[in-house]
Amino acid sequence: GLALPFPFYTVDKRGFAPEFNREDAWKRLPICKKCAEHLMAGKNFLDTYTLKSFYQGYKFYLIPNFVLGEIDEELIKEIKRQERNKEYSVEKYSGLLIEDDYILEPIKNRGDSLNLIFMFIQQKQGGFDIAKYVEDVPPSWLNRLYANLQEVNRLPIFKEETLKKLGIVGKKRSGDLKDIDNTRIGGLVESFFPKSRETTGIYSKYFIDIVGDILAQKPLNKDLLFSAFMREIRNREVNKKDYEEKILVLKSFMLVLFLKKVNLIKI
C-alpha cells in the first residue's frame, strides 16, 4: 500500500490509514512487489523524459498509451534521444504548447498506434494535485494543431515588416515582436488569463481548462474568450500601455484564427 510512486494519498497520520492501522495500507493498493517495481520504473521514465514545466507554475506529464498494448520500442528510443539532444531538437522544432515540448515531434506523426494522456499538475508539499487530466489525444490531432498554429504564425499581419508598413509599430523597433513570433498555445491563452492579475485563482483555472479543452477537441466558450480579450486590452488602454495593447490585439486575432481553423470556435 505504500508502493505507489504517485502520492495520491498518505497514511502518515493514523486517521488516514485503513481502519486506523498503517499496516492495512495494502488494502488501498493491493499490488505485488514486482508490480510496485514496474510502477516505480514507469514513474522514473516519465519524470526523466516526459515531465515538462508549463505556464503559471503548472507542469505536465505526457504519457504515451499504446492502443494495442504493444509498446513501440522505437518510439521510446526516440523520446530518449530527443531528451539527450535538447539543443538539436529545439533548433528543428518550434513548439506547440511550450518552447521545449520537442518530445511531441516524434509522436505527432505516429498515426493512430497510440493515444496520449496529458496530466497537468500543481506541486505541493509531499506530492501534487492533478489540475487537468486529458486522455485519448490522438497524434493526428496534435499534428493538425501544430500545422494550423504554424500556418497562422506565418500570416503577414503577424510579421514585423508588415506591422511597420501599416504603422502599427514604430519603424525604429527591431526584434521586439518575439512575443508573437512562433507563439505557442500555452502562451497565447495565458496572455488573456494572467495569474498575476487576479487573486481568486479563477483565471488560472480558466487558463488550464482552455488548454485542456483544446487538446481534448472540445469547443470553447466564445463569450468567455472575447470578454477576456476585452478585459486585458482595456487594462492596457487605461494604463496607457500602447505597445502592449497592440500586441494583445494581435494575439487575440491570432488565437481566434487558430481556433477557427481547428473548428473549436464558431463566429
DOGUMAR-324939 format. One line per 4 residues: their letters; for each residue x, y, z of N, C-alpha, C, O, CB. Coordinates in steps of 0.1 Angstrom, whole numbers, plus 5000, padded with zeros to 4 digits. Glycine has a CB too. Layout:
<atoms>
a	X/Y/Z/X/Y/Z/X/Y/Z/X/Y/Z/X/Y/Z | ... .
</atoms>
This chain:
<atoms>
glal	5008/4988/5000/5000/5000/5000/5008/5013/5000/5003/5023/4997/4991/5000/5012 | 5021/5012/5003/5030/5023/5003/5039/5023/4991/5048/5031/4990/5039/5023/5016 | 5036/5015/4981/5045/5013/4970/5041/5022/4958/5049/5024/4949/5045/4999/4965 | 5030/5029/4959/5026/5037/4948/5035/5049/4947/5036/5057/4956/5011/5042/4949 .
pfpf	5042/5051/4935/5052/5062/4934/5045/5076/4932/5051/5086/4935/5060/5060/4922 | 5032/5076/4929/5025/5089/4928/5017/5091/4941/5009/5083/4944/5015/5089/4916 | 5021/5101/4949/5015/5102/4962/5001/5108/4962/4999/5120/4966/5024/5111/4971 | 4991/5100/4959/4977/5104/4958/4971/5103/4972/4960/5109/4974/4969/5095/4949 .
ytvd	4977/5096/4981/4971/5096/4995/4983/5093/5004/4994/5090/5000/4960/5084/4996 | 4981/5095/5017/4991/5093/5027/4985/5085/5039/4973/5086/5042/4997/5106/5032 | 4994/5078/5045/4990/5071/5058/4999/5075/5069/5000/5068/5079/4990/5055/5056 | 5005/5086/5067/5014/5091/5078/5007/5094/5091/5013/5092/5102/5021/5104/5073 .
krgf	4995/5098/5090/4987/5100/5102/4977/5088/5104/4972/5083/5094/4979/5113/5101 | 4975/5085/5116/4967/5073/5119/4953/5073/5113/4948/5063/5108/4967/5070/5134 | 4948/5085/5113/4934/5087/5109/4932/5085/5094/4921/5083/5089/4929/5101/5112 | 4943/5086/5086/4943/5084/5072/4944/5069/5068/4942/5066/5056/4954/5092/5065 .
apef	4949/5061/5077/4951/5047/5074/4938/5039/5075/4930/5042/5083/4962/5041/5084 | 4937/5028/5066/4925/5020/5067/4924/5014/5081/4933/5008/5087/4926/5009/5056 | 4912/5015/5086/4909/5010/5100/4918/5015/5110/4921/5009/5120/4909/4995/5099 | 4924/5027/5108/4933/5034/5117/4946/5026/5119/4953/5027/5129/4926/5036/5130 .
nred	4949/5017/5110/4961/5008/5111/4969/5009/5099/4965/5006/5088/4957/4993/5114 | 4981/5015/5101/4990/5018/5089/4994/5005/5082/4996/5005/5070/5003/5025/5094 | 4994/4994/5089/4998/4981/5083/4987/4976/5073/4990/4967/5065/5001/4970/5093 | 4975/4982/5074/4964/4978/5065/4964/4987/5052/4955/4986/5044/4951/4979/5072 .
awkr	4975/4994/5050/4975/5003/5038/4974/4995/5025/4970/5000/5015/4988/5012/5038 | 4979/4983/5025/4979/4974/5013/4965/4973/5008/4963/4970/4996/4985/4961/5016 | 4954/4974/5016/4941/4973/5012/4937/4983/5002/4928/4981/4994/4931/4973/5024 | 4943/4995/5003/4940/5005/4993/4947/5003/4980/4943/5007/4969/4944/5019/4998 .
lpic	4958/4996/4980/4966/4994/4968/4972/4979/4969/4984/4978/4971/4978/5004/4967 | 4964/4969/4966/4969/4955/4968/4976/4951/4955/4971/4944/4947/4957/4946/4970 | 4989/4954/4955/4998/4950/4944/5010/4943/4949/5014/4944/4961/5002/4962/4935 | 5016/4934/4941/5027/4926/4945/5040/4935/4944/5040/4946/4938/5028/4914/4936 .
kkca	5051/4929/4949/5063/4937/4949/5068/4939/4934/5073/4950/4931/5074/4929/4956 | 5067/4929/4925/5071/4931/4911/5064/4942/4904/5069/4950/4897/5070/4918/4904 | 5050/4943/4907/5042/4954/4901/5047/4967/4906/5047/4977/4899/5027/4951/4904 | 5050/4968/4919/5054/4980/4925/5067/4985/4919/5069/4997/4917/5056/4978/4940 .
ehlm	5076/4975/4915/5089/4979/4909/5086/4984/4895/5093/4994/4890/5098/4967/4908 | 5076/4978/4888/5073/4983/4874/5067/4997/4875/5070/5006/4867/5062/4973/4868 | 5059/5000/4885/5053/5013/4887/5064/5024/4889/5064/5034/4884/5043/5013/4899 | 5074/5020/4898/5085/5029/4901/5093/5032/4888/5097/5043/4886/5093/5024/4912 .
agkn	5096/5021/4880/5103/5023/4868/5096/5032/4858/5102/5040/4851/5106/5009/4862 | 5083/5030/4858/5075/5038/4849/5075/5053/4853/5076/5062/4844/5060/5033/4848 | 5074/5056/4866/5074/5069/4870/5088/5076/4868/5089/5087/4864/5071/5070/4885 | 5099/5068/4870/5112/5073/4867/5113/5077/4852/5120/5087/4849/5123/5063/4871 .
fldt	5108/5069/4843/5108/5072/4829/5100/5085/4826/5105/5094/4819/5102/5061/4821 | 5088/5086/4832/5080/5098/4830/5087/5111/4835/5087/5121/4829/5066/5097/4836 | 5093/5110/4847/5099/5121/4854/5112/5125/4845/5114/5137/4844/5104/5118/4868 | 5119/5116/4840/5131/5119/4833/5128/5124/4819/5135/5133/4814/5140/5106/4832 .
ytlk	5118/5119/4812/5117/5121/4797/5104/5129/4794/5104/5135/4783/5118/5109/4790 | 5094/5129/4802/5081/5134/4797/5075/5145/4806/5065/5151/4803/5071/5124/4795 | 5082/5148/4817/5077/5159/4826/5082/5172/4822/5094/5174/4821/5081/5156/4841 | 5072/5181/4819/5076/5195/4814/5070/5206/4822/5059/5204/4827/5072/5196/4799 .
sfyq	5078/5216/4824/5073/5228/4831/5064/5236/4821/5067/5237/4810/5084/5237/4836 | 5053/5241/4827/5043/5248/4819/5041/5262/4824/5050/5266/4833/5029/5241/4819 | 5032/5269/4820/5029/5283/4825/5022/5283/4838/5016/5273/4842/5021/5291/4814 | 5024/5294/4846/5017/5297/4858/5020/5286/4869/5011/5284/4877/5002/5297/4856 .
gykf	5032/5281/4868/5036/5271/4879/5031/5257/4877/5034/5248/4885/5031/5276/4892 | 5023/5255/4866/5019/5241/4863/5030/5233/4857/5040/5239/4851/5007/5241/4853 | 5029/5220/4858/5038/5211/4850/5028/5201/4843/5017/5199/4847/5048/5204/4859 | 5033/5194/4833/5025/5183/4828/5033/5171/4824/5045/5172/4819/5018/5189/4815 .
ylip	5027/5160/4826/5032/5147/4821/5026/5144/4808/5014/5146/4806/5030/5135/4831 | 5034/5140/4798/5029/5135/4785/5031/5120/4785/5042/5115/4784/5036/5142/4773 | 5020/5112/4786/5021/5098/4788/5016/5091/4775/5004/5092/4772/5012/5094/4800 | 5025/5083/4768/5020/5076/4757/5012/5063/4761/5017/5056/4770/5032/5072/4748 .
nfvl	5001/5061/4755/4992/5050/4758/4990/5042/4746/4983/5046/4737/4978/5054/4764 | 4997/5030/4745/4997/5023/4732/4984/5015/4731/4980/5007/4740/5009/5013/4732 | 4977/5017/4720/4963/5012/4718/4963/4997/4719/4954/4991/4725/4958/5017/4705 | 4972/4990/4712/4972/4975/4712/4979/4969/4723/4980/4957/4724/4977/4971/4699 .
geid	4984/4977/4732/4992/4972/4744/5006/4969/4741/5014/4967/4751/4985/4959/4748 | 5010/4968/4728/5024/4965/4725/5032/4979/4725/5029/4988/4718/5025/4959/4711 | 5042/4979/4733/5050/4992/4734/5059/4993/4722/5066/4984/4718/5059/4992/4747 | 5058/5005/4716/5067/5008/4705/5081/5012/4710/5083/5023/4714/5060/5020/4696 .
eeli	5090/5002/4709/5103/5004/4715/5111/5015/4707/5119/5023/4713/5111/4991/4714 | 5108/5016/4694/5115/5026/4686/5110/5040/4690/5119/5050/4691/5112/5024/4671 | 5098/5042/4694/5093/5055/4698/5099/5058/4712/5103/5070/4714/5078/5055/4700 | 5100/5048/4721/5107/5051/4734/5121/5055/4732/5126/5064/4739/5106/5038/4742 .
keik	5128/5049/4723/5142/5053/4720/5143/5067/4715/5152/5074/4718/5148/5043/4710 | 5133/5070/4706/5133/5084/4700/5130/5094/4711/5136/5105/4711/5122/5085/4689 | 5121/5091/4720/5118/5101/4731/5130/5103/4739/5133/5114/4743/5106/5095/4740 | 5138/5092/4742/5150/5094/4750/5160/5102/4742/5168/5110/4748/5156/5080/4753 .
rqer	5161/5099/4729/5171/5106/4721/5168/5121/4721/5177/5130/4721/5171/5101/4707 | 5155/5125/4720/5151/5139/4720/5156/5146/4732/5161/5157/4732/5136/5140/4718 | 5154/5139/4744/5158/5145/4757/5173/5146/4757/5178/5156/4763/5153/5136/4768 | 5181/5137/4752/5195/5138/4753/5201/5148/4743/5212/5154/4746/5202/5124/4749 .
nkey	5193/5152/4733/5198/5161/4723/5189/5174/4723/5183/5177/4713/5198/5155/4709 | 5187/5180/4735/5178/5191/4736/5181/5202/4727/5171/5207/4720/5178/5196/4750 | 5193/5207/4726/5196/5218/4718/5193/5215/4703/5188/5224/4696/5211/5222/4720 | 5197/5204/4698/5194/5200/4685/5179/5199/4682/5175/5203/4671/5201/5186/4682 .
svek	5172/5193/4691/5158/5192/4690/5151/5205/4689/5142/5208/4680/5152/5184/4701 | 5154/5215/4698/5148/5228/4698/5151/5236/4685/5142/5243/4680/5153/5236/4710 | 5162/5234/4679/5165/5241/4666/5156/5236/4655/5153/5244/4646/5180/5238/4663 | 5152/5224/4655/5144/5218/4645/5129/5219/4647/5121/5218/4638/5147/5204/4643 .
ysgl	5125/5222/4660/5111/5221/4663/5107/5234/4671/5114/5237/4681/5108/5208/4672 | 5097/5241/4667/5094/5254/4673/5084/5253/4685/5081/5264/4691/5089/5263/4663 | 5079/5241/4688/5070/5240/4699/5055/5242/4696/5051/5249/4687/5074/5250/4709 | 5047/5235/4704/5032/5236/4702/5026/5242/4715/5019/5252/4714/5026/5222/4700 .
lied	5029/5236/4726/5024/5241/4739/5034/5251/4746/5030/5261/4750/5021/5230/4749 | 5046/5247/4746/5057/5255/4751/5069/5254/4742/5069/5246/4732/5061/5250/4766 | 5079/5261/4745/5091/5262/4736/5098/5248/4735/5102/5244/4724/5101/5272/4740 | 5099/5241/4746/5107/5229/4745/5099/5216/4747/5103/5207/4753/5118/5229/4756 .
dyil	5087/5216/4741/5079/5203/4741/5083/5195/4729/5074/5189/4723/5064/5207/4741 | 5096/5195/4725/5100/5187/4714/5098/5172/4715/5099/5165/4705/5115/5190/4711 | 5094/5168/4726/5090/5154/4728/5078/5150/4719/5076/5139/4715/5087/5150/4742 | 5071/5161/4715/5059/5158/4706/5063/5156/4692/5055/5150/4684/5050/5170/4707 .
epik	5075/5160/4688/5080/5159/4674/5079/5144/4669/5073/5142/4659/5094/5164/4673 | 5085/5134/4676/5084/5121/4671/5070/5114/4673/5068/5104/4667/5094/5112/4678 | 5062/5121/4681/5049/5115/4684/5038/5119/4674/5029/5111/4670/5044/5118/4698 | 5038/5132/4670/5027/5138/4663/5025/5132/4649/5015/5133/4643/5029/5153/4662 .
nrgd	5035/5125/4643/5034/5119/4630/5033/5103/4632/5036/5096/4622/5046/5122/4622 | 5029/5099/4643/5029/5084/4646/5017/5077/4642/5016/5065/4643/5031/5082/4661 | 5007/5084/4636/4995/5077/4633/4986/5074/4645/4987/5081/4655/4998/5064/4625 | 4978/5064/4644/4969/5061/4655/4973/5048/4662/4964/5041/4668/4955/5059/4649 .
slnl	4986/5045/4663/4990/5033/4670/4990/5036/4685/4992/5027/4693/5004/5029/4666 | 4989/5048/4689/4988/5052/4703/4980/5064/4705/4977/5072/4696/5002/5054/4709 | 4975/5066/4718/4969/5078/4722/4977/5084/4733/4986/5078/4739/4954/5076/4727 | 4975/5097/4736/4983/5104/4746/4975/5108/4757/4963/5112/4756/4990/5116/4739 .
ifmf	4981/5109/4769/4975/5114/4781/4983/5126/4785/4995/5125/4787/4974/5103/4792 | 4976/5137/4787/4982/5149/4793/4977/5151/4807/4965/5152/4809/4979/5162/4784 | 4986/5150/4817/4983/5152/4830/4990/5165/4836/5002/5165/4839/4986/5139/4839 | 4982/5175/4837/4987/5188/4843/4986/5188/4858/4976/5184/4864/4979/5200/4837 .
iqqk	4997/5191/4864/4998/5190/4879/5003/5203/4885/5009/5212/4878/5007/5179/4883 | 4999/5205/4898/5005/5216/4906/5011/5209/4918/5005/5202/4926/4994/5226/4910 | 5024/5212/4919/5031/5205/4930/5028/5212/4943/5026/5224/4944/5046/5206/4927 | 5028/5204/4954/5026/5209/4967/5035/5200/4977/5041/5191/4972/5011/5207/4971 .
qggf	5035/5204/4989/5044/5197/4998/5040/5182/5000/5028/5179/5003/5043/5204/5012 | 5049/5174/4997/5047/5159/4998/5040/5153/4986/5037/5141/4986/5038/5157/5009 | 5038/5161/4975/5032/5155/4963/5027/5165/4953/5034/5175/4951/5020/5146/4967 | 5015/5163/4947/5010/5172/4938/4995/5170/4936/4990/5159/4940/5017/5171/4924 .
diak	4988/5180/4931/4974/5179/4927/4973/5178/4912/4981/5185/4905/4966/5191/4933 | 4964/5170/4907/4961/5170/4893/4951/5181/4890/4940/5181/4894/4955/5156/4889 | 4956/5191/4882/4948/5202/4878/4939/5200/4866/4928/5205/4865/4957/5214/4875 | 4944/5191/4857/4937/5188/4844/4942/5175/4839/4954/5173/4838/4938/5199/4834 .
yved	4933/5166/4835/4936/5153/4830/4929/5151/4817/4917/5151/4816/4932/5141/4840 | 4937/5150/4806/4931/5149/4793/4937/5136/4787/4949/5134/4785/4935/5161/4784 | 4928/5127/4783/4932/5114/4778/4927/5112/4763/4918/5120/4759/4927/5102/4787 | 4932/5102/4757/4927/5098/4743/4930/5109/4733/4921/5112/4725/4913/5094/4743 .
vpps	4942/5115/4734/4945/5126/4724/4953/5119/4713/4964/5114/4716/4954/5137/4731 | 4948/5118/4701/4955/5111/4690/4966/5120/4685/4965/5132/4684/4945/5107/4679 | 4977/5114/4680/4988/5121/4674/4984/5129/4662/4989/5140/4660/4999/5112/4670 | 4974/5124/4655/4969/5132/4643/4963/5145/4647/4964/5155/4639/4959/5123/4636 .
wlnr	4957/5146/4659/4951/5159/4664/4963/5168/4667/4962/5180/4664/4942/5156/4676 | 4973/5164/4674/4985/5172/4676/4991/5177/4664/4995/5189/4663/4995/5164/4685 | 4992/5169/4654/4997/5173/4641/4989/5184/4635/4994/5193/4629/4998/5161/4631 | 4976/5182/4636/4967/5193/4630/4968/5206/4638/4969/5216/4632/4952/5188/4630 .
lyan	4969/5205/4651/4971/5217/4659/4984/5224/4655/4984/5236/4653/4971/5214/4674 | 4994/5217/4654/5007/5222/4651/5007/5229/4637/5012/5240/4636/5018/5212/4652 | 5002/5222/4627/5002/5227/4614/4994/5240/4613/4999/5249/4606/4997/5216/4604 | 4983/5240/4619/4974/5252/4618/4980/5264/4626/4979/5275/4622/4960/5249/4623 .
lqev	4986/5261/4637/4993/5272/4645/5004/5278/4637/5006/5290/4637/4998/5266/4659 | 5012/5269/4631/5023/5274/4623/5018/5282/4611/5024/5292/4607/5032/5263/4618 | 5007/5278/4605/5001/5285/4593/4996/5299/4598/4999/5309/4590/4989/5277/4588 | 4990/5300/4609/4986/5313/4614/4998/5322/4618/4998/5334/4615/4977/5311/4627 .
nrlp	5008/5316/4624/5020/5323/4627/5027/5330/4615/5033/5340/4616/5030/5314/4634 | 5026/5323/4604/5032/5328/4592/5025/5338/4584/5030/5344/4574/5035/5316/4582 | 5013/5342/4588/5005/5352/4581/5012/5365/4582/5018/5369/4592/4991/5353/4587 | 5012/5373/4571/5019/5386/4570/5016/5396/4582/5024/5403/4586/5017/5392/4557 .
ifke	5003/5395/4586/4998/5405/4596/5006/5404/4609/5006/5413/4617/4983/5404/4598 | 5012/5392/4611/5019/5390/4624/5034/5391/4622/5041/5388/4631/5015/5376/4629 | 5038/5397/4611/5053/5398/4608/5057/5413/4611/5049/5422/4608/5056/5394/4594 | 5069/5415/4616/5074/5428/4619/5074/5438/4608/5069/5449/4609/5088/5427/4625 .
etlk	5078/5433/4596/5079/5442/4584/5065/5447/4580/5064/5459/4577/5085/5435/4572 | 5055/5439/4581/5041/5443/4578/5036/5453/4588/5030/5463/4584/5032/5431/4577 | 5038/5450/4600/5033/5459/4611/5040/5473/4610/5034/5483/4614/5036/5453/4625 | 5052/5473/4606/5059/5486/4604/5053/5494/4592/5051/5506/4593/5074/5484/4602 .
klgi	5051/5487/4581/5045/5493/4570/5031/5499/4573/5028/5510/4568/5044/5484/4558 | 5023/5492/4581/5010/5497/4585/5010/5507/4596/5000/5513/4599/5001/5485/4589 | 5022/5509/4601/5023/5519/4612/5018/5514/4626/5015/5522/4635/5015/5531/4609 | 5016/5501/4627/5011/5495/4639/5022/5496/4650/5019/5498/4662/5006/5481/4637 .
vgkk	5034/5494/4646/5045/5495/4655/5055/5505/4648/5055/5507/4636/5053/5482/4658 | 5063/5512/4657/5072/5522/4652/5083/5515/4643/5087/5504/4646/5079/5529/4663 | 5088/5523/4634/5098/5518/4624/5112/5516/4631/5120/5508/4626/5100/5527/4613 | 5114/5522/4643/5127/5521/4650/5127/5508/4658/5138/5503/4661/5129/5532/4659 .
rsgd	5115/5502/4660/5115/5489/4667/5121/5478/4659/5118/5477/4647/5101/5486/4672 | 5129/5470/4665/5135/5458/4658/5136/5447/4667/5143/5448/4678/5149/5462/4652 | 5131/5435/4663/5132/5423/4671/5123/5423/4684/5124/5414/4692/5146/5421/4675 | 5114/5433/4685/5106/5434/4697/5093/5426/4696/5086/5425/4706/5103/5449/4700 .
lkdi	5091/5420/4685/5079/5413/4683/5080/5398/4685/5072/5390/4680/5073/5415/4669 | 5090/5394/4693/5092/5380/4696/5080/5374/4704/5078/5362/4705/5105/5378/4704 | 5072/5383/4710/5061/5379/4718/5050/5372/4709/5043/5364/4714/5054/5390/4725 | 5050/5375/4696/5040/5369/4687/5047/5361/4676/5040/5356/4668/5031/5380/4681 .
dntr	5060/5360/4677/5067/5352/4667/5068/5338/4672/5074/5335/4682/5081/5358/4664 | 5063/5328/4664/5063/5314/4668/5056/5312/4681/5061/5305/4690/5077/5309/4668 | 5045/5319/4683/5037/5318/4696/5032/5303/4698/5028/5296/4688/5025/5327/4696 | 5032/5299/4711/5027/5286/4714/5013/5287/4720/5009/5298/4724/5037/5279/4724 .
iggl	5006/5276/4720/4992/5276/4725/4992/5281/4740/4984/5289/4743/4986/5262/4724 | 5001/5275/4748/5001/5279/4762/5003/5294/4764/4996/5300/4772/5011/5272/4769 | 5012/5300/4756/5015/5314/4758/5003/5323/4753/5001/5333/4758/5027/5318/4750 | 4997/5319/4742/4986/5326/4737/4974/5327/4747/4969/5338/4750/4981/5320/4723 .
vesf	4971/5315/4752/4959/5315/4761/4963/5322/4774/4955/5330/4780/4955/5300/4764 | 4975/5320/4779/4979/5327/4792/4979/5342/4791/4977/5348/4801/4993/5322/4796 | 4981/5347/4779/4981/5362/4778/4968/5368/4783/4968/5380/4787/4983/5366/4763 | 4957/5361/4782/4944/5366/4785/4938/5361/4798/4927/5365/4802/4934/5363/4774 .
fpks	4946/5353/4805/4942/5348/4818/4954/5348/4827/4958/5338/4832/4936/5333/4817 | 4960/5360/4829/4972/5361/4837/4971/5359/4851/4962/5366/4858/4979/5375/4834 | 4978/5350/4857/4977/5347/4871/4981/5359/4880/4976/5360/4891/4986/5335/4874 | 4990/5367/4874/4994/5379/4882/4984/5390/4884/4985/5399/4892/5006/5385/4875 .
rett	4972/5389/4877/4962/5399/4877/4950/5395/4884/4939/5402/4882/4959/5404/4864 | 4950/5385/4892/4938/5381/4899/4941/5374/4912/4953/5369/4914/4929/5371/4891 | 4932/5373/4921/4935/5368/4935/4927/5356/4938/4930/5349/4948/4933/5379/4945 | 4917/5353/4931/4908/5342/4934/4912/5329/4928/4907/5318/4933/4894/5345/4930 .
giys	4921/5329/4919/4925/5316/4912/4917/5312/4900/4919/5302/4894/4925/5305/4922 | 4906/5321/4897/4897/5317/4886/4904/5318/4873/4901/5310/4864/4885/5326/4887 | 4913/5328/4871/4919/5330/4858/4928/5318/4855/4929/5313/4844/4928/5343/4858 | 4935/5313/4866/4944/5302/4864/4936/5289/4860/4940/5281/4852/4952/5299/4877 .
kyfi	4924/5288/4866/4915/5277/4863/4910/5277/4849/4910/5268/4841/4903/5276/4873 | 4906/5289/4845/4902/5291/4831/4913/5288/4821/4911/5281/4811/4897/5306/4828 | 4925/5292/4825/4937/5290/4816/4939/5275/4814/4940/5271/4802/4949/5297/4822 | 4940/5268/4824/4943/5253/4823/4931/5246/4817/4934/5236/4810/4947/5247/4836 .
divg	4919/5250/4819/4907/5243/4813/4907/5246/4798/4904/5237/4791/4895/5249/4820 | 4910/5258/4794/4910/5261/4779/4921/5253/4772/4918/5247/4762/4912/5276/4777 | 4933/5253/4778/4944/5245/4772/4940/5230/4771/4942/5223/4761/4957/5246/4780 | 4934/5225/4782/4929/5211/4782/4918/5208/4772/4918/5198/4765/4924/5207/4796 .
dila	4909/5218/4770/4898/5216/4761/4903/5216/4746/4898/5209/4738/4888/5227/4763 | 4913/5224/4744/4919/5224/4730/4925/5210/4727/4923/5205/4716/4930/5235/4729 | 4933/5205/4737/4939/5192/4735/4928/5181/4734/4930/5171/4726/4948/5188/4747 | 4917/5183/4741/4906/5173/4740/4896/5175/4729/4886/5167/4728/4898/5173/4753 .
qkpl	4898/5184/4720/4890/5187/4709/4876/5192/4713/4866/5188/4706/4889/5175/4700 | 4875/5199/4724/4862/5204/4729/4860/5218/4724/4869/5227/4726/4861/5203/4744 | 4848/5222/4719/4845/5236/4715/4847/5245/4727/4843/5241/4738/4831/5237/4709 | 4852/5257/4725/4854/5266/4735/4842/5276/4737/4835/5279/4727/4867/5274/4733 .
nkdl	4841/5282/4748/4831/5293/4751/4836/5306/4745/4845/5312/4750/4829/5294/4766 | 4829/5310/4734/4834/5322/4727/4832/5334/4736/4841/5343/4736/4825/5324/4714 | 4821/5335/4743/4819/5347/4752/4829/5348/4762/4834/5360/4765/4805/5346/4758 | 4833/5337/4768/4844/5338/4778/4857/5343/4772/4864/5351/4778/4846/5324/4785 .
lfsa	4860/5338/4761/4873/5343/4754/4872/5357/4751/4882/5365/4753/4875/5334/4742 | 4861/5362/4744/4861/5375/4740/4860/5385/4751/4866/5396/4750/4848/5377/4731 | 4854/5382/4762/4854/5390/4774/4868/5391/4780/4872/5402/4785/4844/5385/4785 | 4875/5380/4779/4889/5381/4784/4898/5389/4775/4906/5397/4780/4895/5366/4785 .
fmre	4896/5388/4762/4903/5397/4753/4901/5412/4757/4910/5420/4758/4898/5395/4738 | 4888/5416/4758/4885/5430/4761/4890/5434/4775/4894/5446/4776/4870/5432/4760 | 4889/5425/4784/4894/5429/4798/4909/5433/4798/4913/5443/4803/4892/5417/4808 | 4917/5424/4791/4931/5427/4791/4935/5439/4782/4944/5446/4785/4939/5415/4787 .
irnr	4928/5440/4771/4931/5451/4762/4927/5465/4768/4934/5474/4767/4923/5450/4748 | 4915/5465/4775/4911/5477/4782/4921/5481/4793/4923/5492/4795/4897/5475/4788 | 4926/5471/4800/4935/5473/4811/4948/5481/4805/4953/5490/4812/4940/5460/4817 | 4953/5476/4794/4964/5483/4788/4961/5497/4783/4969/5507/4784/4970/5475/4776 .
evnk	4948/5499/4778/4944/5512/4773/4943/5522/4785/4948/5533/4784/4930/5511/4766 | 4937/5517/4796/4935/5526/4808/4949/5530/4814/4951/5541/4818/4927/5519/4819 | 4958/5520/4813/4971/5523/4819/4981/5529/4809/4993/5529/4811/4977/5510/4825 | 4976/5532/4797/4984/5539/4787/4996/5531/4783/5007/5536/4781/4988/5553/4791 .
kdye	4994/5518/4782/5005/5509/4777/5002/5505/4762/4997/5494/4759/5006/5496/4786 | 5005/5515/4754/5001/5514/4740/5006/5502/4733/4999/5495/4726/5005/5527/4733 | 5019/5500/4734/5026/5489/4727/5020/5475/4732/5017/5467/4723/5041/5489/4729 | 5019/5473/4745/5013/5461/4750/4999/5459/4745/4995/5448/4742/5013/5461/4765 .
ekil	4991/5470/4744/4978/5469/4739/4977/5464/4725/4969/5455/4721/4971/5483/4740 | 4986/5469/4716/4987/5464/4702/4991/5449/4701/4985/5442/4693/4997/5473/4694 | 5000/5445/4710/5004/5431/4710/4993/5422/4714/4990/5411/4708/5016/5429/4719 | 4985/5426/4724/4974/5418/4728/4963/5418/4718/4956/5407/4716/4968/5424/4741 .
vlks	4960/5428/4710/4951/5428/4699/4955/5418/4689/4947/5410/4684/4949/5442/4693 | 4968/5418/4685/4973/5409/4676/4972/5394/4681/4968/5385/4673/4988/5412/4672 | 4975/5392/4693/4974/5379/4699/4959/5374/4699/4957/5362/4697/4979/5378/4713 | 4950/5383/4702/4936/5379/4702/4932/5375/4687/4925/5365/4686/4927/5391/4707 .
fmlv	4936/5382/4677/4933/5378/4663/4940/5364/4661/4933/5356/4654/4939/5389/4653 | 4952/5363/4665/4959/5350/4662/4952/5338/4669/4950/5328/4662/4974/5351/4668 | 4948/5340/4681/4941/5329/4688/4927/5326/4682/4924/5314/4680/4939/5333/4703 | 4920/5336/4678/4907/5334/4671/4909/5327/4658/4902/5317/4655/4899/5347/4669 .
lflk	4918/5331/4650/4921/5325/4637/4925/5310/4639/4920/5301/4631/4932/5332/4629 | 4934/5308/4648/4938/5294/4651/4926/5285/4655/4925/5274/4650/4949/5294/4662 | 4918/5290/4665/4907/5282/4669/4897/5279/4659/4890/5269/4658/4900/5288/4682 | 4895/5289/4650/4885/5288/4639/4890/5277/4629/4882/5270/4623/4883/5302/4632 .
kvnl	4903/5277/4626/4909/5268/4617/4907/5253/4622/4906/5244/4614/4924/5271/4615 | 4908/5251/4635/4907/5237/4640/4892/5235/4645/4890/5225/4652/4917/5235/4651 | 4883/5243/4641/4869/5242/4644/4865/5240/4659/4857/5232/4663/4863/5229/4637 | 4872/5248/4667/4869/5248/4682/4861/5261/4686/4859/5262/4698/4882/5247/4689 .
iki	4858/5269/4676/4851/5281/4680/4843/5285/4667/4847/5284/4656/4860/5293/4684 | 4831/5290/4670/4822/5294/4659/4820/5309/4660/4817/5314/4671/4808/5287/4659 | 4821/5316/4649/4819/5331/4648/4809/5334/4638/4806/5346/4636/4833/5338/4645 .
</atoms>
